[in-house]
Amino acid sequence: MCEPLRDPSRVPLGERLAWSPEQAAQVYSLDVRGVRRAIDDGDLDSFRAPNRDGKPGRRRVSRAAMERWIKSMEE
């Protein structure tokens, strides 16, 4: 049904400090559409680090932002 994301990084997915929305959803066993919607609604903070050309790169979500967002949903 859903294949794991291909990633050339040697750092295990669960030990990273930031992920793409798809990877964050995979790490926390959430629906990726919900993660994306939370980002679009401003409930979940994300960032776009510059790529090698100096332009905004792909959207990323930090571990701290995910933990804050999950904690806010529990309250």
Predicted model as a PDB file, atoms N, CA, C, CB and O in Angstrom, pLDDT in the B-factor column:
MODEL        1                                                                  
ATOM      1  N   MET A   1       0.831  -1.189   0.000  1.00 53.00           N  
ATOM      2  CA  MET A   1       0.000   0.000   0.000  1.00 53.00           C  
ATOM      3  C   MET A   1       0.869   1.243   0.000  1.00 53.00           C  
ATOM      4  CB  MET A   1      -0.942   0.003   1.204  1.00 53.00           C  
ATOM      5  O   MET A   1       0.844   2.004  -0.967  1.00 53.00           O  
ATOM      6  N   CYS A   2       1.630   1.469   1.048  1.00 59.00           N  
ATOM      7  CA  CYS A   2       2.471   2.657   1.138  1.00 59.00           C  
ATOM      8  C   CYS A   2       3.919   2.220   1.320  1.00 59.00           C  
ATOM      9  CB  CYS A   2       2.016   3.581   2.308  1.00 59.00           C  
ATOM     10  O   CYS A   2       4.252   1.549   2.297  1.00 59.00           O  
ATOM     11  N   GLU A   3       4.776   2.599   0.381  1.00 61.00           N  
ATOM     12  CA  GLU A   3       6.178   2.208   0.452  1.00 61.00           C  
ATOM     13  C   GLU A   3       6.943   3.170   1.347  1.00 61.00           C  
ATOM     14  CB  GLU A   3       6.804   2.165  -0.951  1.00 61.00           C  
ATOM     15  O   GLU A   3       6.609   4.353   1.409  1.00 61.00           O  
ATOM     16  N   PRO A   4       7.969   2.679   2.044  1.00 60.00           N  
ATOM     17  CA  PRO A   4       8.788   3.583   2.843  1.00 60.00           C  
ATOM     18  C   PRO A   4       9.490   4.594   1.938  1.00 60.00           C  
ATOM     19  CB  PRO A   4       9.821   2.790   3.673  1.00 60.00           C  
ATOM     20  O   PRO A   4       9.823   4.290   0.793  1.00 60.00           O  
ATOM     21  N   LEU A   5       9.709   5.788   2.460  1.00 58.00           N  
ATOM     22  CA  LEU A   5      10.376   6.827   1.690  1.00 58.00           C  
ATOM     23  C   LEU A   5      11.841   6.476   1.481  1.00 58.00           C  
ATOM     24  CB  LEU A   5      10.246   8.183   2.388  1.00 58.00           C  
ATOM     25  O   LEU A   5      12.490   5.962   2.391  1.00 58.00           O  
ATOM     26  N   ARG A   6      12.362   6.745   0.300  1.00 69.00           N  
ATOM     27  CA  ARG A   6      13.782   6.522   0.030  1.00 69.00           C  
ATOM     28  C   ARG A   6      14.556   7.726   0.512  1.00 69.00           C  
ATOM     29  CB  ARG A   6      14.044   6.265  -1.481  1.00 69.00           C  
ATOM     30  O   ARG A   6      14.183   8.868   0.243  1.00 69.00           O  
ATOM     31  N   ASP A   7      15.634   7.465   1.225  1.00 70.00           N  
ATOM     32  CA  ASP A   7      16.415   8.543   1.809  1.00 70.00           C  
ATOM     33  C   ASP A   7      17.879   8.131   1.843  1.00 70.00           C  
ATOM     34  CB  ASP A   7      15.905   8.896   3.229  1.00 70.00           C  
ATOM     35  O   ASP A   7      18.207   7.098   2.427  1.00 70.00           O  
ATOM     36  N   PRO A   8      18.771   8.914   1.230  1.00 76.00           N  
ATOM     37  CA  PRO A   8      20.182   8.537   1.192  1.00 76.00           C  
ATOM     38  C   PRO A   8      20.944   8.817   2.495  1.00 76.00           C  
ATOM     39  CB  PRO A   8      20.851   9.260   0.069  1.00 76.00           C  
ATOM     40  O   PRO A   8      22.105   8.424   2.611  1.00 76.00           O  
ATOM     41  N   SER A   9      20.333   9.471   3.457  1.00 80.00           N  
ATOM     42  CA  SER A   9      21.014   9.826   4.698  1.00 80.00           C  
ATOM     43  C   SER A   9      21.337   8.584   5.523  1.00 80.00           C  
ATOM     44  CB  SER A   9      20.157  10.792   5.516  1.00 80.00           C  
ATOM     45  O   SER A   9      20.582   7.612   5.541  1.00 80.00           O  
ATOM     46  N   ARG A  10      22.478   8.643   6.204  1.00 87.00           N  
ATOM     47  CA  ARG A  10      22.877   7.525   7.072  1.00 87.00           C  
ATOM     48  C   ARG A  10      22.302   7.652   8.479  1.00 87.00           C  
ATOM     49  CB  ARG A  10      24.396   7.440   7.150  1.00 87.00           C  
ATOM     50  O   ARG A  10      22.337   6.694   9.251  1.00 87.00           O  
ATOM     51  N   VAL A  11      21.778   8.818   8.814  1.00 85.00           N  
ATOM     52  CA  VAL A  11      21.196   9.037  10.144  1.00 85.00           C  
ATOM     53  C   VAL A  11      19.814   8.388  10.174  1.00 85.00           C  
ATOM     54  CB  VAL A  11      21.105  10.573  10.486  1.00 85.00           C  
ATOM     55  O   VAL A  11      18.984   8.679   9.314  1.00 85.00           O  
ATOM     56  N   PRO A  12      19.553   7.517  11.142  1.00 88.00           N  
ATOM     57  CA  PRO A  12      18.232   6.893  11.222  1.00 88.00           C  
ATOM     58  C   PRO A  12      17.128   7.949  11.325  1.00 88.00           C  
ATOM     59  CB  PRO A  12      18.166   5.939  12.427  1.00 88.00           C  
ATOM     60  O   PRO A  12      17.299   8.988  11.962  1.00 88.00           O  
ATOM     61  N   LEU A  13      16.026   7.666  10.701  1.00 88.00           N  
ATOM     62  CA  LEU A  13      14.925   8.622  10.616  1.00 88.00           C  
ATOM     63  C   LEU A  13      14.475   9.115  11.985  1.00 88.00           C  
ATOM     64  CB  LEU A  13      13.757   7.999   9.893  1.00 88.00           C  
ATOM     65  O   LEU A  13      14.230  10.310  12.149  1.00 88.00           O  
ATOM     66  N   GLY A  14      14.359   8.243  12.959  1.00 87.00           N  
ATOM     67  CA  GLY A  14      13.884   8.625  14.285  1.00 87.00           C  
ATOM     68  C   GLY A  14      14.855   9.477  15.081  1.00 87.00           C  
ATOM     69  O   GLY A  14      14.456  10.095  16.068  1.00 87.00           O  
ATOM     70  N   GLU A  15      16.127   9.527  14.678  1.00 91.00           N  
ATOM     71  CA  GLU A  15      17.135  10.280  15.425  1.00 91.00           C  
ATOM     72  C   GLU A  15      17.421  11.654  14.834  1.00 91.00           C  
ATOM     73  CB  GLU A  15      18.411   9.495  15.486  1.00 91.00           C  
ATOM     74  O   GLU A  15      18.265  12.381  15.359  1.00 91.00           O  
ATOM     75  N   ARG A  16      16.749  12.023  13.773  1.00 92.00           N  
ATOM     76  CA  ARG A  16      16.995  13.315  13.125  1.00 92.00           C  
ATOM     77  C   ARG A  16      16.335  14.449  13.889  1.00 92.00           C  
ATOM     78  CB  ARG A  16      16.489  13.296  11.684  1.00 92.00           C  
ATOM     79  O   ARG A  16      15.410  14.233  14.673  1.00 92.00           O  
ATOM     80  N   LEU A  17      16.822  15.661  13.651  1.00 94.00           N  
ATOM     81  CA  LEU A  17      16.274  16.850  14.300  1.00 94.00           C  
ATOM     82  C   LEU A  17      15.182  17.507  13.475  1.00 94.00           C  
ATOM     83  CB  LEU A  17      17.374  17.848  14.568  1.00 94.00           C  
ATOM     84  O   LEU A  17      14.428  18.328  13.998  1.00 94.00           O  
ATOM     85  N   ALA A  18      15.079  17.163  12.190  1.00 95.00           N  
ATOM     86  CA  ALA A  18      14.040  17.719  11.320  1.00 95.00           C  
ATOM     87  C   ALA A  18      13.721  16.727  10.213  1.00 95.00           C  
ATOM     88  CB  ALA A  18      14.485  19.080  10.720  1.00 95.00           C  
ATOM     89  O   ALA A  18      14.566  15.934   9.798  1.00 95.00           O  
ATOM     90  N   TRP A  19      12.473  16.794   9.746  1.00 96.00           N  
ATOM     91  CA  TRP A  19      11.998  15.892   8.713  1.00 96.00           C  
ATOM     92  C   TRP A  19      11.156  16.649   7.702  1.00 96.00           C  
ATOM     93  CB  TRP A  19      11.196  14.742   9.325  1.00 96.00           C  
ATOM     94  O   TRP A  19      10.730  17.778   7.942  1.00 96.00           O  
ATOM     95  N   SER A  20      10.924  16.000   6.562  1.00 95.00           N  
ATOM     96  CA  SER A  20       9.902  16.489   5.635  1.00 95.00           C  
ATOM     97  C   SER A  20       8.555  16.157   6.296  1.00 95.00           C  
ATOM     98  CB  SER A  20      10.040  15.826   4.170  1.00 95.00           C  
ATOM     99  O   SER A  20       8.508  15.322   7.199  1.00 95.00           O  
ATOM    100  N   PRO A  21       7.472  16.792   5.865  1.00 97.00           N  
ATOM    101  CA  PRO A  21       6.165  16.441   6.458  1.00 97.00           C  
ATOM    102  C   PRO A  21       5.844  14.950   6.327  1.00 97.00           C  
ATOM    103  CB  PRO A  21       5.055  17.259   5.796  1.00 97.00           C  
ATOM    104  O   PRO A  21       5.252  14.358   7.229  1.00 97.00           O  
ATOM    105  N   GLU A  22       6.234  14.348   5.204  1.00 96.00           N  
ATOM    106  CA  GLU A  22       5.974  12.927   5.007  1.00 96.00           C  
ATOM    107  C   GLU A  22       6.761  12.074   5.994  1.00 96.00           C  
ATOM    108  CB  GLU A  22       6.316  12.522   3.579  1.00 96.00           C  
ATOM    109  O   GLU A  22       6.230  11.115   6.553  1.00 96.00           O  
ATOM    110  N   GLN A  23       8.029  12.423   6.209  1.00 95.00           N  
ATOM    111  CA  GLN A  23       8.860  11.678   7.149  1.00 95.00           C  
ATOM    112  C   GLN A  23       8.365  11.867   8.582  1.00 95.00           C  
ATOM    113  CB  GLN A  23      10.325  12.116   7.031  1.00 95.00           C  
ATOM    114  O   GLN A  23       8.354  10.917   9.364  1.00 95.00           O  
ATOM    115  N   ALA A  24       7.957  13.091   8.930  1.00 96.00           N  
ATOM    116  CA  ALA A  24       7.436  13.359  10.280  1.00 96.00           C  
ATOM    117  C   ALA A  24       6.194  12.517  10.540  1.00 96.00           C  
ATOM    118  CB  ALA A  24       7.109  14.865  10.458  1.00 96.00           C  
ATOM    119  O   ALA A  24       6.028  11.962  11.626  1.00 96.00           O  
ATOM    120  N   ALA A  25       5.330  12.426   9.548  1.00 96.00           N  
ATOM    121  CA  ALA A  25       4.127  11.609   9.698  1.00 96.00           C  
ATOM    122  C   ALA A  25       4.495  10.147   9.897  1.00 96.00           C  
ATOM    123  CB  ALA A  25       3.212  11.764   8.474  1.00 96.00           C  
ATOM    124  O   ALA A  25       3.863   9.444  10.685  1.00 96.00           O  
ATOM    125  N   GLN A  26       5.513   9.693   9.187  1.00 95.00           N  
ATOM    126  CA  GLN A  26       5.956   8.300   9.318  1.00 95.00           C  
ATOM    127  C   GLN A  26       6.549   8.045  10.700  1.00 95.00           C  
ATOM    128  CB  GLN A  26       6.989   7.959   8.231  1.00 95.00           C  
ATOM    129  O   GLN A  26       6.252   7.021  11.315  1.00 95.00           O  
ATOM    130  N   VAL A  27       7.383   8.958  11.199  1.00 95.00           N  
ATOM    131  CA  VAL A  27       8.028   8.779  12.505  1.00 95.00           C  
ATOM    132  C   VAL A  27       6.992   8.729  13.622  1.00 95.00           C  
ATOM    133  CB  VAL A  27       9.033   9.913  12.771  1.00 95.00           C  
ATOM    134  O   VAL A  27       7.098   7.905  14.531  1.00 95.00           O  
ATOM    135  N   TYR A  28       5.993   9.604  13.557  1.00 96.00           N  
ATOM    136  CA  TYR A  28       5.001   9.691  14.635  1.00 96.00           C  
ATOM    137  C   TYR A  28       3.726   8.889  14.341  1.00 96.00           C  
ATOM    138  CB  TYR A  28       4.637  11.146  14.877  1.00 96.00           C  
ATOM    139  O   TYR A  28       2.750   8.982  15.086  1.00 96.00           O  
ATOM    140  N   SER A  29       3.732   8.112  13.272  1.00 95.00           N  
ATOM    141  CA  SER A  29       2.573   7.273  12.879  1.00 95.00           C  
ATOM    142  C   SER A  29       1.302   8.110  12.754  1.00 95.00           C  
ATOM    143  CB  SER A  29       2.349   6.137  13.910  1.00 95.00           C  
ATOM    144  O   SER A  29       0.261   7.777  13.321  1.00 95.00           O  
ATOM    145  N   LEU A  30       1.409   9.200  12.002  1.00 96.00           N  
ATOM    146  CA  LEU A  30       0.279  10.083  11.758  1.00 96.00           C  
ATOM    147  C   LEU A  30      -0.057  10.088  10.277  1.00 96.00           C  
ATOM    148  CB  LEU A  30       0.581  11.509  12.250  1.00 96.00           C  
ATOM    149  O   LEU A  30       0.738   9.645   9.448  1.00 96.00           O  
ATOM    150  N   ASP A  31      -1.236  10.589   9.952  1.00 96.00           N  
ATOM    151  CA  ASP A  31      -1.632  10.741   8.560  1.00 96.00           C  
ATOM    152  C   ASP A  31      -0.931  11.969   7.988  1.00 96.00           C  
ATOM    153  CB  ASP A  31      -3.183  10.864   8.425  1.00 96.00           C  
ATOM    154  O   ASP A  31      -0.993  13.051   8.570  1.00 96.00           O  
ATOM    155  N   VAL A  32      -0.269  11.802   6.856  1.00 96.00           N  
ATOM    156  CA  VAL A  32       0.495  12.899   6.269  1.00 96.00           C  
ATOM    157  C   VAL A  32      -0.409  14.065   5.880  1.00 96.00           C  
ATOM    158  CB  VAL A  32       1.269  12.410   5.049  1.00 96.00           C  
ATOM    159  O   VAL A  32       0.025  15.216   5.910  1.00 96.00           O  
ATOM    160  N   ARG A  33      -1.642  13.787   5.522  1.00 97.00           N  
ATOM    161  CA  ARG A  33      -2.562  14.880   5.177  1.00 97.00           C  
ATOM    162  C   ARG A  33      -2.856  15.745   6.391  1.00 97.00           C  
ATOM    163  CB  ARG A  33      -3.871  14.323   4.601  1.00 97.00           C  
ATOM    164  O   ARG A  33      -3.003  16.960   6.259  1.00 97.00           O  
ATOM    165  N   GLY A  34      -2.944  15.144   7.570  1.00 96.00           N  
ATOM    166  CA  GLY A  34      -3.161  15.906   8.795  1.00 96.00           C  
ATOM    167  C   GLY A  34      -1.963  16.770   9.153  1.00 96.00           C  
ATOM    168  O   GLY A  34      -2.116  17.901   9.615  1.00 96.00           O  
ATOM    169  N   VAL A  35      -0.767  16.230   8.936  1.00 97.00           N  
ATOM    170  CA  VAL A  35       0.453  16.995   9.203  1.00 97.00           C  
ATOM    171  C   VAL A  35       0.530  18.189   8.253  1.00 97.00           C  
ATOM    172  CB  VAL A  35       1.712  16.097   9.054  1.00 97.00           C  
ATOM    173  O   VAL A  35       0.814  19.309   8.677  1.00 97.00           O  
ATOM    174  N   ARG A  36       0.277  17.946   6.976  1.00 97.00           N  
ATOM    175  CA  ARG A  36       0.312  19.039   5.999  1.00 97.00           C  
ATOM    176  C   ARG A  36      -0.739  20.100   6.307  1.00 97.00           C  
ATOM    177  CB  ARG A  36       0.101  18.493   4.586  1.00 97.00           C  
ATOM    178  O   ARG A  36      -0.477  21.296   6.188  1.00 97.00           O  
ATOM    179  N   ARG A  37      -1.925  19.655   6.702  1.00 97.00           N  
ATOM    180  CA  ARG A  37      -2.995  20.613   7.020  1.00 97.00           C  
ATOM    181  C   ARG A  37      -2.626  21.461   8.236  1.00 97.00           C  
ATOM    182  CB  ARG A  37      -4.323  19.871   7.278  1.00 97.00           C  
ATOM    183  O   ARG A  37      -2.888  22.664   8.258  1.00 97.00           O  
ATOM    184  N   ALA A  38      -2.019  20.839   9.245  1.00 97.00           N  
ATOM    185  CA  ALA A  38      -1.592  21.579  10.433  1.00 97.00           C  
ATOM    186  C   ALA A  38      -0.552  22.635  10.062  1.00 97.00           C  
ATOM    187  CB  ALA A  38      -1.022  20.616  11.494  1.00 97.00           C  
ATOM    188  O   ALA A  38      -0.564  23.739  10.606  1.00 97.00           O  
ATOM    189  N   ILE A  39       0.345  22.298   9.138  1.00 97.00           N  
ATOM    190  CA  ILE A  39       1.337  23.267   8.672  1.00 97.00           C  
ATOM    191  C   ILE A  39       0.652  24.400   7.931  1.00 97.00           C  
ATOM    192  CB  ILE A  39       2.383  22.591   7.767  1.00 97.00           C  
ATOM    193  O   ILE A  39       0.938  25.571   8.179  1.00 97.00           O  
ATOM    194  N   ASP A  40      -0.256  24.056   7.020  1.00 96.00           N  
ATOM    195  CA  ASP A  40      -0.969  25.074   6.238  1.00 96.00           C  
ATOM    196  C   ASP A  40      -1.824  25.982   7.113  1.00 96.00           C  
ATOM    197  CB  ASP A  40      -1.844  24.408   5.192  1.00 96.00           C  
ATOM    198  O   ASP A  40      -1.953  27.174   6.833  1.00 96.00           O  
ATOM    199  N   ASP A  41      -2.412  25.420   8.178  1.00 97.00           N  
ATOM    200  CA  ASP A  41      -3.254  26.207   9.090  1.00 97.00           C  
ATOM    201  C   ASP A  41      -2.442  27.015  10.100  1.00 97.00           C  
ATOM    202  CB  ASP A  41      -4.204  25.290   9.831  1.00 97.00           C  
ATOM    203  O   ASP A  41      -2.999  27.852  10.810  1.00 97.00           O  
ATOM    204  N   GLY A  42      -1.134  26.774  10.170  1.00 96.00           N  
ATOM    205  CA  GLY A  42      -0.288  27.495  11.106  1.00 96.00           C  
ATOM    206  C   GLY A  42      -0.222  26.873  12.490  1.00 96.00           C  
ATOM    207  O   GLY A  42       0.349  27.462  13.407  1.00 96.00           O  
ATOM    208  N   ASP A  43      -0.800  25.691  12.652  1.00 96.00           N  
ATOM    209  CA  ASP A  43      -0.771  25.016  13.949  1.00 96.00           C  
ATOM    210  C   ASP A  43       0.563  24.327  14.207  1.00 96.00           C  
ATOM    211  CB  ASP A  43      -1.896  24.002  14.032  1.00 96.00           C  
ATOM    212  O   ASP A  43       0.964  24.149  15.357  1.00 96.00           O  
ATOM    213  N   LEU A  44       1.246  23.941  13.139  1.00 97.00           N  
ATOM    214  CA  LEU A  44       2.526  23.248  13.225  1.00 97.00           C  
ATOM    215  C   LEU A  44       3.566  24.098  12.505  1.00 97.00           C  
ATOM    216  CB  LEU A  44       2.442  21.806  12.611  1.00 97.00           C  
ATOM    217  O   LEU A  44       3.431  24.386  11.316  1.00 97.00           O  
ATOM    218  N   ASP A  45       4.605  24.496  13.238  1.00 97.00           N  
ATOM    219  CA  ASP A  45       5.657  25.333  12.658  1.00 97.00           C  
ATOM    220  C   ASP A  45       6.525  24.523  11.712  1.00 97.00           C  
ATOM    221  CB  ASP A  45       6.520  25.960  13.760  1.00 97.00           C  
ATOM    222  O   ASP A  45       6.869  23.374  11.987  1.00 97.00           O  
ATOM    223  N   SER A  46       6.872  25.147  10.590  1.00 97.00           N  
ATOM    224  CA  SER A  46       7.785  24.518   9.636  1.00 97.00           C  
ATOM    225  C   SER A  46       8.760  25.583   9.145  1.00 97.00           C  
ATOM    226  CB  SER A  46       7.004  23.866   8.437  1.00 97.00           C  
ATOM    227  O   SER A  46       8.584  26.773   9.404  1.00 97.00           O  
ATOM    228  N   PHE A  47       9.781  25.136   8.439  1.00 97.00           N  
ATOM    229  CA  PHE A  47      10.762  26.068   7.898  1.00 97.00           C  
ATOM    230  C   PHE A  47      11.249  25.572   6.555  1.00 97.00           C  
ATOM    231  CB  PHE A  47      11.942  26.251   8.864  1.00 97.00           C  
ATOM    232  O   PHE A  47      11.078  24.404   6.205  1.00 97.00           O  
ATOM    233  N   ARG A  48      11.856  26.474   5.810  1.00 96.00           N  
ATOM    234  CA  ARG A  48      12.434  26.137   4.508  1.00 96.00           C  
ATOM    235  C   ARG A  48      13.867  26.629   4.502  1.00 96.00           C  
ATOM    236  CB  ARG A  48      11.612  26.765   3.323  1.00 96.00           C  
ATOM    237  O   ARG A  48      14.126  27.798   4.216  1.00 96.00           O  
ATOM    238  N   ALA A  49      14.788  25.753   4.813  1.00 92.00           N  
ATOM    239  CA  ALA A  49      16.205  26.113   4.823  1.00 92.00           C  
ATOM    240  C   ALA A  49      16.666  26.365   3.388  1.00 92.00           C  
ATOM    241  CB  ALA A  49      17.064  24.994   5.492  1.00 92.00           C  
ATOM    242  O   ALA A  49      16.166  25.729   2.460  1.00 92.00           O  
ATOM    243  N   PRO A  50      17.605  27.279   3.199  1.00 94.00           N  
ATOM    244  CA  PRO A  50      18.068  27.551   1.834  1.00 94.00           C  
ATOM    245  C   PRO A  50      18.774  26.338   1.228  1.00 94.00           C  
ATOM    246  CB  PRO A  50      19.009  28.759   1.826  1.00 94.00           C  
ATOM    247  O   PRO A  50      19.492  25.609   1.914  1.00 94.00           O  
ATOM    248  N   ASN A  51      18.555  26.141  -0.064  1.00 93.00           N  
ATOM    249  CA  ASN A  51      19.246  25.057  -0.758  1.00 93.00           C  
ATOM    250  C   ASN A  51      20.598  25.576  -1.249  1.00 93.00           C  
ATOM    251  CB  ASN A  51      18.388  24.509  -1.951  1.00 93.00           C  
ATOM    252  O   ASN A  51      20.984  26.698  -0.923  1.00 93.00           O  
ATOM    253  N   ARG A  52      21.305  24.782  -2.017  1.00 94.00           N  
ATOM    254  CA  ARG A  52      22.656  25.175  -2.435  1.00 94.00           C  
ATOM    255  C   ARG A  52      22.664  26.382  -3.367  1.00 94.00           C  
ATOM    256  CB  ARG A  52      23.338  24.014  -3.116  1.00 94.00           C  
ATOM    257  O   ARG A  52      23.704  27.020  -3.533  1.00 94.00           O  
ATOM    258  N   ASP A  53      21.525  26.707  -3.978  1.00 96.00           N  
ATOM    259  CA  ASP A  53      21.428  27.884  -4.836  1.00 96.00           C  
ATOM    260  C   ASP A  53      21.018  29.128  -4.053  1.00 96.00           C  
ATOM    261  CB  ASP A  53      20.437  27.632  -5.957  1.00 96.00           C  
ATOM    262  O   ASP A  53      20.930  30.216  -4.622  1.00 96.00           O  
ATOM    263  N   GLY A  54      20.769  28.976  -2.760  1.00 95.00           N  
ATOM    264  CA  GLY A  54      20.358  30.098  -1.924  1.00 95.00           C  
ATOM    265  C   GLY A  54      18.865  30.362  -1.927  1.00 95.00           C  
ATOM    266  O   GLY A  54      18.400  31.288  -1.263  1.00 95.00           O  
ATOM    267  N   LYS A  55      18.115  29.570  -2.656  1.00 96.00           N  
ATOM    268  CA  LYS A  55      16.656  29.718  -2.701  1.00 96.00           C  
ATOM    269  C   LYS A  55      16.032  28.879  -1.590  1.00 96.00           C  
ATOM    270  CB  LYS A  55      16.091  29.294  -4.095  1.00 96.00           C  
ATOM    271  O   LYS A  55      16.665  27.948  -1.091  1.00 96.00           O  
ATOM    272  N   PRO A  56      14.798  29.195  -1.195  1.00 95.00           N  
ATOM    273  CA  PRO A  56      14.153  28.375  -0.163  1.00 95.00           C  
ATOM    274  C   PRO A  56      14.057  26.919  -0.596  1.00 95.00           C  
ATOM    275  CB  PRO A  56      12.756  28.918   0.157  1.00 95.00           C  
ATOM    276  O   PRO A  56      13.626  26.616  -1.709  1.00 95.00           O  
ATOM    277  N   GLY A  57      14.459  26.031   0.289  1.00 94.00           N  
ATOM    278  CA  GLY A  57      14.438  24.603  -0.002  1.00 94.00           C  
ATOM    279  C   GLY A  57      13.084  24.000   0.300  1.00 94.00           C  
ATOM    280  O   GLY A  57      12.078  24.703   0.397  1.00 94.00           O  
ATOM    281  N   ARG A  58      13.075  22.702   0.445  1.00 94.00           N  
ATOM    282  CA  ARG A  58      11.824  21.995   0.748  1.00 94.00           C  
ATOM    283  C   ARG A  58      11.416  22.228   2.189  1.00 94.00           C  
ATOM    284  CB  ARG A  58      11.969  20.490   0.479  1.00 94.00           C  
ATOM    285  O   ARG A  58      12.245  22.515   3.053  1.00 94.00           O  
ATOM    286  N   ARG A  59      10.141  22.101   2.423  1.00 96.00           N  
ATOM    287  CA  ARG A  59       9.582  22.344   3.753  1.00 96.00           C  
ATOM    288  C   ARG A  59      10.039  21.259   4.722  1.00 96.00           C  
ATOM    289  CB  ARG A  59       8.040  22.399   3.696  1.00 96.00           C  
ATOM    290  O   ARG A  59      10.044  20.077   4.380  1.00 96.00           O  
ATOM    291  N   ARG A  60      10.416  21.659   5.915  1.00 97.00           N  
ATOM    292  CA  ARG A  60      10.872  20.753   6.969  1.00 97.00           C  
ATOM    293  C   ARG A  60      10.136  21.074   8.261  1.00 97.00           C  
ATOM    294  CB  ARG A  60      12.408  20.861   7.173  1.00 97.00           C  
ATOM    295  O   ARG A  60       9.669  22.193   8.473  1.00 97.00           O  
ATOM    296  N   VAL A  61      10.046  20.069   9.112  1.00 97.00           N  
ATOM    297  CA  VAL A  61       9.410  20.203  10.423  1.00 97.00           C  
ATOM    298  C   VAL A  61      10.428  19.726  11.459  1.00 97.00           C  
ATOM    299  CB  VAL A  61       8.053  19.375  10.511  1.00 97.00           C  
ATOM    300  O   VAL A  61      10.988  18.638  11.323  1.00 97.00           O  
ATOM    301  N   SER A  62      10.667  20.524  12.477  1.00 97.00           N  
ATOM    302  CA  SER A  62      11.640  20.140  13.499  1.00 97.00           C  
ATOM    303  C   SER A  62      11.010  19.190  14.514  1.00 97.00           C  
ATOM    304  CB  SER A  62      12.194  21.387  14.210  1.00 97.00           C  
ATOM    305  O   SER A  62       9.791  19.128  14.670  1.00 97.00           O  
ATOM    306  N   ARG A  63      11.875  18.459  15.192  1.00 97.00           N  
ATOM    307  CA  ARG A  63      11.421  17.548  16.251  1.00 97.00           C  
ATOM    308  C   ARG A  63      10.697  18.334  17.348  1.00 97.00           C  
ATOM    309  CB  ARG A  63      12.622  16.763  16.851  1.00 97.00           C  
ATOM    310  O   ARG A  63       9.648  17.909  17.834  1.00 97.00           O  
ATOM    311  N   ALA A  64      11.260  19.476  17.732  1.00 97.00           N  
ATOM    312  CA  ALA A  64      10.656  20.292  18.794  1.00 97.00           C  
ATOM    313  C   ALA A  64       9.263  20.770  18.389  1.00 97.00           C  
ATOM    314  CB  ALA A  64      11.555  21.503  19.122  1.00 97.00           C  
ATOM    315  O   ALA A  64       8.342  20.765  19.206  1.00 97.00           O  
ATOM    316  N   ALA A  65       9.103  21.185  17.124  1.00 97.00           N  
ATOM    317  CA  ALA A  65       7.796  21.650  16.648  1.00 97.00           C  
ATOM    318  C   ALA A  65       6.780  20.511  16.670  1.00 97.00           C  
ATOM    319  CB  ALA A  65       7.912  22.230  15.222  1.00 97.00           C  
ATOM    320  O   ALA A  65       5.627  20.711  17.053  1.00 97.00           O  
ATOM    321  N   MET A  66       7.206  19.324  16.262  1.00 97.00           N  
ATOM    322  CA  MET A  66       6.297  18.170  16.281  1.00 97.00           C  
ATOM    323  C   MET A  66       5.875  17.842  17.708  1.00 97.00           C  
ATOM    324  CB  MET A  66       6.966  16.940  15.630  1.00 97.00           C  
ATOM    325  O   MET A  66       4.701  17.574  17.964  1.00 97.00           O  
ATOM    326  N   GLU A  67       6.827  17.863  18.636  1.00 96.00           N  
ATOM    327  CA  GLU A  67       6.490  17.547  20.026  1.00 96.00           C  
ATOM    328  C   GLU A  67       5.548  18.586  20.624  1.00 96.00           C  
ATOM    329  CB  GLU A  67       7.761  17.452  20.869  1.00 96.00           C  
ATOM    330  O   GLU A  67       4.634  18.233  21.371  1.00 96.00           O  
ATOM    331  N   ARG A  68       5.762  19.871  20.303  1.00 96.00           N  
ATOM    332  CA  ARG A  68       4.849  20.928  20.782  1.00 96.00           C  
ATOM    333  C   ARG A  68       3.454  20.729  20.209  1.00 96.00           C  
ATOM    334  CB  ARG A  68       5.381  22.330  20.398  1.00 96.00           C  
ATOM    335  O   ARG A  68       2.462  20.845  20.928  1.00 96.00           O  
ATOM    336  N   TRP A  69       3.376  20.429  18.920  1.00 96.00           N  
ATOM    337  CA  TRP A  69       2.084  20.265  18.265  1.00 96.00           C  
ATOM    338  C   TRP A  69       1.330  19.065  18.834  1.00 96.00           C  
ATOM    339  CB  TRP A  69       2.270  20.104  16.755  1.00 96.00           C  
ATOM    340  O   TRP A  69       0.133  19.155  19.104  1.00 96.00           O  
ATOM    341  N   ILE A  70       2.020  17.952  19.014  1.00 95.00           N  
ATOM    342  CA  ILE A  70       1.387  16.762  19.571  1.00 95.00           C  
ATOM    343  C   ILE A  70       0.913  17.019  20.992  1.00 95.00           C  
ATOM    344  CB  ILE A  70       2.353  15.578  19.543  1.00 95.00           C  
ATOM    345  O   ILE A  70      -0.181  16.605  21.377  1.00 95.00           O  
ATOM    346  N   LYS A  71       1.751  17.713  21.776  1.00 95.00           N  
ATOM    347  CA  LYS A  71       1.367  18.029  23.153  1.00 95.00           C  
ATOM    348  C   LYS A  71       0.140  18.939  23.179  1.00 95.00           C  
ATOM    349  CB  LYS A  71       2.539  18.696  23.898  1.00 95.00           C  
ATOM    350  O   LYS A  71      -0.727  18.781  24.039  1.00 95.00           O  
ATOM    351  N   SER A  72       0.057  19.892  22.244  1.00 94.00           N  
ATOM    352  CA  SER A  72      -1.088  20.795  22.208  1.00 94.00           C  
ATOM    353  C   SER A  72      -2.376  20.051  21.826  1.00 94.00           C  
ATOM    354  CB  SER A  72      -0.825  21.938  21.219  1.00 94.00           C  
ATOM    355  O   SER A  72      -3.464  20.445  22.247  1.00 94.00           O  
ATOM    356  N   MET A  73      -2.258  18.987  21.037  1.00 88.00           N  
ATOM    357  CA  MET A  73      -3.444  18.201  20.675  1.00 88.00           C  
ATOM    358  C   MET A  73      -3.916  17.371  21.860  1.00 88.00           C  
ATOM    359  CB  MET A  73      -3.146  17.285  19.471  1.00 88.00           C  
ATOM    360  O   MET A  73      -5.107  17.077  21.969  1.00 88.00           O  
ATOM    361  N   GLU A  74      -3.009  16.989  22.748  1.00 87.00           N  
ATOM    362  CA  GLU A  74      -3.374  16.169  23.915  1.00 87.00           C  
ATOM    363  C   GLU A  74      -4.108  16.982  24.966  1.00 87.00           C  
ATOM    364  CB  GLU A  74      -2.129  15.540  24.534  1.00 87.00           C  
ATOM    365  O   GLU A  74      -4.867  16.425  25.760  1.00 87.00           O  
ATOM    366  N   GLU A  75      -3.897  18.276  24.982  1.00 77.00           N  
ATOM    367  CA  GLU A  75      -4.504  19.119  26.033  1.00 77.00           C  
ATOM    368  C   GLU A  75      -5.954  19.400  25.797  1.00 77.00           C  
ATOM    369  CB  GLU A  75      -3.777  20.417  26.145  1.00 77.00           C  
ATOM    370  O   GLU A  75      -6.586  20.092  26.595  1.00 77.00           O  
TER     371      GLU A  75                                                      
ENDMDL                                                                          
END                                                                             
